[in-house]
Amino acid sequence: ASAGSGKTRVLTLRTAYRASEGTLDPSKTLVATFSRKAADELRHRLFRLGVRDLTCGTIHSVALRLLNDQRSALGRPPVELLIDRSRVISQAMGALGISGVTPTAVETEISWAKARLIDPTTYEATASTSGRQPPLPRVDLARIFSTYETLKRQQGRLDLDDLLSHATSAISTNEQFKAAVAWRFRHVALDETQDLNPAQLGLILAICGDDPDLTFVGDPNQSIYGWNGSDASLMDDLTARFANTETVYLRSNKRSSRHIVDAANAALGASGLV
């Protein structure tokens, strides 16, 4: 779907239509996206369309909710979330005697690695193959990454990226919990799918299970988070993974004037916009 073609409108209207037709149960529906602002917009649109009682939020917030649900069922305390990752990274750098770069720059690289399901032991080789240019030599970045993970575990905390991998593992390794998630989220809708990264894809697939009722929309040309691990080609991976997927192309731009569309087509080398 191209820019201005009404991706979010299509997603919300389809959800509302199916709810009205009885082919979708809002109480067993998950609508997910990638930012709080976008999630709030989805929620408000669906509310105006009369859809109530569904779960709508970011993929990270869904992961946190699932983990806390499982912990509650097991009699364990909620997840203790690490908010200030830079502080722990700074501690790791100090312990290793590494300086010359800000903890925030290192945090960005660690976040990329975790989004791509790369751990400290494989970071150096994978970053080299991927052509990454980290703010430090890759061997030093890998050492900081490893120490950061150790310090975080010692504190008993998870960071935002951990939520995805831990929730995916919880579903995949516990058949009872997997069945509970499948019952709770029978219908899944995903907006802005071009921003999906491998860690997020793993969680979406775990939630959907083997017989998914999944709707997703996106525009590969609007993918802007590649620096942080997203991969627009994962849309194709989702489509190929499920043989009975139906693809609908939204080619008409309803937001921009003709000359803006022509300029965009020229820049993209595309001709599918109207």
C-alpha positions in Angstrom: 0.0 0.0 0.0 1.3 3.4 -1.0 1.5 6.5 1.1 -1.8 8.2 1.5 -3.8 5.2 0.4 -5.6 4.7 3.6 -3.8 1.7 5.2 -4.9 2.4 8.8 -8.4 3.3 7.6 -8.6 -0.1 5.7 -7.4 -2.0 8.8 -9.8 -0.3 11.2 -12.8 -0.5 8.9 -12.1 -4.2 8.1 -12.0 -4.9 11.8 -15.2 -3.0 12.5 -17.0 -4.7 9.5 -16.0 -8.1 10.6 -17.1 -7.4 14.2 -20.5 -6.3 12.9 -20.8 -9.4 10.7 -19.9 -11.7 13.6 -16.7 -13.1 12.0 -14.5 -11.4 14.5 -14.9 -11.3 18.3 -13.5 -7.9 19.6 -12.7 -9.5 23.0 -10.4 -11.9 21.3 -8.8 -9.4 18.9 -5.3 -7.9 19.1 -4.5 -4.7 17.0 -0.9 -3.9 17.2 1.5 -1.2 15.9 4.9 0.3 16.7 4.4 3.5 18.6 2.2 4.7 21.4 0.9 7.6 19.3 -0.1 5.2 16.5 -1.7 2.8 19.0 -3.8 5.6 20.4 -4.9 6.6 17.0 -6.0 3.0 16.2 -7.8 2.8 19.5 -9.7 6.0 18.9 -10.7 5.1 15.3 -12.0 1.7 16.4 -13.9 3.3 19.3 -15.6 5.7 16.9 -16.5 2.8 14.7 -18.2 1.1 17.7 -15.6 -1.6 18.3 -15.0 -2.1 22.1 -13.2 -4.6 24.3 -10.3 -5.4 22.0 -6.6 -5.2 22.9 -4.8 -2.4 21.1 -1.2 -1.3 21.7 2.4 -1.5 20.7 4.0 -4.8 20.2 6.2 -4.1 23.2 3.2 -3.4 25.5 1.6 -6.6 24.3 4.7 -8.5 25.2 4.9 -7.0 28.6 1.2 -7.8 29.2 1.7 -11.4 28.2 4.8 -11.9 30.4 3.0 -10.4 33.4 0.0 -12.6 32.8 2.2 -15.6 32.8 4.1 -14.5 35.9 0.8 -13.8 37.7 -0.4 -17.3 36.9 2.8 -18.8 38.3 2.6 -16.7 41.4 5.6 -14.6 40.4 6.0 -10.8 40.6 5.6 -8.6 37.6 8.4 -7.8 35.2 10.9 -5.3 36.6 11.6 -3.1 33.5 15.0 -1.5 33.0 14.1 2.1 31.9 17.5 3.7 31.9 19.6 1.4 29.8 22.3 4.0 29.2 23.1 4.0 32.9 23.8 0.2 32.9 25.7 0.5 29.7 27.8 3.3 31.3 28.5 0.9 34.2 29.6 -1.8 31.7 31.9 0.6 29.9 33.4 1.7 33.2 34.0 -1.9 34.3 35.8 -2.6 31.0 37.7 0.6 31.0 36.2 1.6 27.6 35.6 5.3 26.9 35.5 7.7 23.9 31.8 7.2 23.0 28.5 8.0 24.7 26.5 5.2 26.3 23.5 6.3 24.1 25.5 5.5 20.9 26.3 2.0 22.3 22.7 1.5 23.3 21.6 2.1 19.7 23.9 -0.6 18.5 22.8 -3.1 21.2 19.2 -2.4 20.4 19.8 -3.1 16.7 21.5 -6.4 17.6 18.7 -7.5 19.8 16.1 -6.5 17.2 17.9 -8.8 14.8 18.1 -11.6 17.4 21.9 -11.3 17.7 23.5 -12.0 21.1 26.9 -10.9 22.3 28.7 -14.1 21.2 27.6 -13.6 17.6 27.6 -9.8 17.4 31.1 -9.2 16.1 30.8 -11.6 13.2 27.2 -10.7 12.3 27.8 -7.0 12.5 30.8 -7.4 10.2 28.8 -9.4 7.7 26.0 -6.9 7.8 28.4 -4.0 7.2 27.6 -2.3 10.5 29.8 0.6 11.5 29.5 0.8 15.3 30.8 3.7 17.3 33.6 1.4 18.7 35.6 -1.5 17.3 33.2 -4.4 17.0 35.2 -6.5 19.5 34.8 -3.8 22.1 31.1 -3.4 21.4 30.6 -7.1 21.9 32.4 -6.9 25.2 30.2 -4.0 26.4 27.1 -5.9 25.1 28.0 -9.0 27.1 28.8 -7.1 30.3 25.6 -5.1 30.0 23.6 -8.4 29.8 25.3 -9.7 32.8 24.7 -6.6 34.9 21.1 -6.5 33.8 20.5 -10.2 34.8 22.2 -9.5 38.2 19.6 -6.7 38.8 16.8 -9.0 37.8 15.5 -6.7 35.1 14.5 -6.9 31.5 14.9 -4.1 28.9 12.4 -3.3 26.2 14.0 -5.6 23.7 14.0 -8.5 26.2 10.3 -8.3 26.4 9.9 -9.5 22.8 12.3 -12.5 23.1 11.1 -13.5 26.6 7.4 -13.4 25.6 8.1 -15.3 22.4 10.0 -18.0 24.4 7.2 -18.1 27.0 4.6 -18.9 24.3 6.8 -21.3 22.3 8.0 -23.4 25.3 4.8 -23.7 27.3 1.9 -25.5 25.6 -0.6 -24.4 28.2 0.4 -20.8 27.9 0.5 -21.1 24.1 -3.1 -22.4 24.1 -4.2 -19.5 26.4 -2.7 -16.9 24.1 -4.3 -18.5 21.1 -7.7 -18.4 22.8 -7.2 -14.8 23.9 -5.9 -13.5 20.6 -7.9 -15.4 17.9 -7.7 -12.4 15.5 -4.6 -10.3 15.0 -4.2 -7.1 13.0 -0.9 -5.3 12.5 -0.4 -1.8 11.2 2.7 -0.2 9.6 4.2 -3.7 9.0 7.1 -2.2 7.1 8.6 -1.3 10.5 8.7 -5.0 11.7 12.0 -6.4 12.9 12.9 -10.1 13.4 12.3 -10.1 17.1 8.8 -8.5 16.7 8.1 -11.0 13.9 8.9 -13.9 16.2 6.4 -12.7 18.7 3.6 -12.1 16.2 4.1 -15.6 14.8 4.1 -17.1 18.2 0.8 -15.3 19.0 -0.8 -16.2 15.7 0.1 -19.9 16.0 -0.3 -22.4 13.2 -3.8 -21.3 12.1 -3.7 -17.5 12.0 -6.4 -15.0 11.5 -4.0 -12.3 10.6 -4.4 -9.0 8.7 -1.5 -6.7 8.2 -0.9 -3.5 6.1 2.3 -1.7 5.2 4.3 0.1 2.6 7.9 -1.1 2.0 8.8 2.4 0.7 8.0 4.0 4.0 10.3 1.8 6.0 12.6 4.2 8.0 13.8 2.1 10.9 16.4 -0.1 9.2 19.1 1.5 11.3 17.3 0.0 14.3 16.7 -3.5 13.0 13.5 -3.3 11.0 13.3 -5.0 7.7 10.5 -4.3 5.2 11.1 -7.7 3.4 9.6 -9.4 6.5 6.2 -8.4 5.0 7.0 -10.8 2.2 8.1 -13.4 4.7 4.7 -13.2 6.4 2.9 -13.6 3.1 5.0 -16.5 2.0 4.8 -18.3 5.4 1.0 -18.8 5.1 -0.1 -20.3 1.8 -3.7 -19.0 1.8 -2.7 -15.4 2.3 -4.7 -12.9 0.1 -2.8 -9.8 -1.0 -4.7 -6.6 -1.8 -2.8 -3.7 -3.3 -3.8 -0.1 -2.4 -2.4 2.0 -5.2 -4.4 5.2 -5.0 -2.9 8.1 -3.1 -5.8 10.0 -1.5 -3.7 12.5 0.4 -1.3 14.2 -2.0 -1.6 16.3 -5.1 -0.7 15.0 -8.6 2.7 16.7 -8.8 3.7 15.3 -5.4 2.7 11.8 -6.5 4.7 12.2 -9.7 7.7 13.4 -7.9 7.5 10.4 -5.5 7.1 8.0 -8.4 10.2 9.5 -10.0 12.2 9.2 -6.8 11.1 5.6 -6.2 11.2 4.5 -9.8 7.6 3.3 -9.3 4.5 3.7 -11.5 1.8 2.2 -9.3 0.5 5.3 -7.6 -2.6 7.2 -8.9 
